[in-house]
Amino acid sequence: EVQLVESGGGLAQPGRSLRLSCSASGFTFGDFGLSWFRQAPGKGLEWVGFIRDKVYGETLEYAASVKDRFTISRDDSKSIAYLQMNSLKTEDTAVYYCTRTWGIEVRPDYWGQGTLVTVSS
Amino acid sequence: QSVLTQPPSVSAAPGQKVSISCSGSGSNIGNNYVSWYQQLPGTAPKLLIFDSNKRPSGIPDRFSGSKSGTSATLDITGLQTGDEADYYCGTWDTSLGTFYWVFGGGTKLTVL
C-alpha cells in the first residue's frame, strides 16, 4: 500500500524557517517524482513545487510565490523528501501535502495526509 | 484567482447525475491531460480521474471524465450522500516558459 506521511509542521514566526519531511513507503521511491502542494484555510489547492526522479534528472520547479525561499530535496536511500521553507510569510500558512508523481509532467496520484504550517507572530 | 475555472457549487438528489465543468486555455487543458481529485471533509485529496478519462483501480465507474478542447467535465452518476465533497480539476501549464501545475478553485458537491 502506497503511503506518504508528512511531518515537521507547526507554528513559526514570520521570517523564520521550517523543514517539512515526507516519508514514503509501499513503492520504489526512486522511480517517482515528488510534489508539494498546499491549501490555505478554507481555500483551494495550490502547487508549491516538485522534484522529478532520476530518469528525468531530478529537475526541480517552484511556484513563483515560493521561488528563492523554498527548496525541495530528496533522499532516495531513506525514501524521504523534504521541503525547506525559509523567510516564511503569514501567507504561507496552510496545510502542506506531499504527493507521489509520475511522468515528466509530474502528475500527482497519491497524497499524504498533510501537515499544518502556521506562520504568525 | 485560479487558472482553471470551476463552478463553486453543484447539487443534486441521491441517485441522480451531476456534471462538474472545468474550463482552461490552450496552454493547459487544451494541450494536456486533466486529473480530477475528490477531497472529503477534513481529508487529503484523492485521485479520481487521470489522463482526462481514466480511473485508478478502486474508483467506481460512477465517476467518469471527459475533455473537449479547453474544457473538461467530471460526471458522477448514481449520487450517494458519501459523494459530498470538494472536487478539483488539475493539469500542467507551460505558458510562463516554465512547467507548473494549476488547479480549478474547487466545486462543492451537495447531495440533497
Contacts between the chains, C-beta under 8 A, distances in Angstrom:
chain1	res1	chain2	res2	distance
A	35	B	101	7.1
A	37	B	101	7.8
A	44	B	2	6.2
A	44	B	88	6.7
A	44	B	103	6.1
A	44	B	104	7.4
A	44	B	105	4.8
A	44	B	106	4.6
A	45	B	37	7.6
A	45	B	45	6.7
A	45	B	88	5.6
A	45	B	90	7.2
A	45	B	103	4.7
A	45	B	106	7.3
A	46	B	103	7.3
A	47	B	100	6.1
A	47	B	101	3.8
A	47	B	102	7.1
A	47	B	103	7.2
A	50	B	101	7.7
A	61	B	98	5.9
A	61	B	99	5.3
A	61	B	100	6.2
A	63	B	100	6.4
A	64	B	96	7.9
A	97	B	44	5.9
A	97	B	45	7.3
A	105	B	32	7.1
A	105	B	33	7.7
A	105	B	92	5.0
A	105	B	99	7.8
A	106	B	92	7.4
A	106	B	99	7.9
A	106	B	101	7.3
A	107	B	33	7.5
A	107	B	35	6.2
A	107	B	50	6.4
A	107	B	92	7.7
A	108	B	35	7.2
A	108	B	47	7.2
A	108	B	90	7.6
A	108	B	101	7.6
A	109	B	47	5.0
A	109	B	50	7.0
A	109	B	56	6.9
A	110	B	47	7.4
A	111	B	44	4.4
A	111	B	45	5.3
A	111	B	46	6.9
A	111	B	47	7.8
A	112	B	44	6.4
A	113	B	43	7.7
A	113	B	44	5.3
A	114	B	44	5.4
